[in-house]
Amino acid sequence: MTDLLTVPAEPYGFAFDPARTALVIIDMQRDFLEPGGFGAMLGNDVGQLRRTIAPNRRLLAAWRQAGLLAIHTREGHRPDLADLPPAKRRRGGGGTTIGDSGPMGRILVRGEPGHDIIPELAPAPGEPVIDKPGKGAFFATDLHAILHNRGIDRLVVTGVTTEVCVNTTVREANDRGYDCLVLADCVGSYFPEFQAMGLAMIKAQGGIFGFVADSPALLASLAAAGLIQPALQGAA
Ligand code: TIU
């Protein structure tokens, strides 16, 4: 058993055993971060999310160097759209919707270019990729089984968007008994006010859903424990 590490966080320090902690990167897909995809179709400025790419790259590189478990998720639907709730398809208000053709292929459909994780954060061989039809990463997926089978009890959660898929996943994880640390610089929203409130709702009331910190604090704790080279704390 590895000694517990502690990351300075809000509302108080996040203690974790690295071997029992997974990094879960939520939906860093072209459909949300590049023009012409699902995020843009909903009327959003996708440029708002791109500041999350560099800190996620740095964190993922460090996490891999430490030999820890990284998991990637993707939101999307079957090509026949059989798993797409009609209500989800109807909403959005634009002329196009999920399943329609766009510049990156059919919007939010598995196997299409827009559904891919952005190249900067491409999964490495052996890293589980969870395809999810909903906002939460536990709904209609095998994520809980994968975590349980590996003895994971803590999650470091990053990705997009803060108030939608990140928050939904953290709430689902909370009810399943996981402690979650959300990294503010590694999660993004199309709306600055939702970024702030999405994080505030997690850490309020003594950490009602979990903990919030910035990735340099986590990297420093991994470096102090000798799990990563100190150089990786600042490498992009
Ligand atoms: N629209 C929005 O903010 N997010 C989503 O639809 N999905 C995720 O957050 N991944």
Boltz pocket constraint, residues with backbone or C-beta under 6 A from the ligand:
constraints:
  - pocket:
      binder: B
      contacts: [[A, 26], [A, 27], [A, 32], [A, 39], [A, 42], [A, 75], [A, 135], [A, 160], [A, 161], [A, 162], [A, 164], [A, 165], [A, 166], [A, 190]]
      max_distance: 6.0
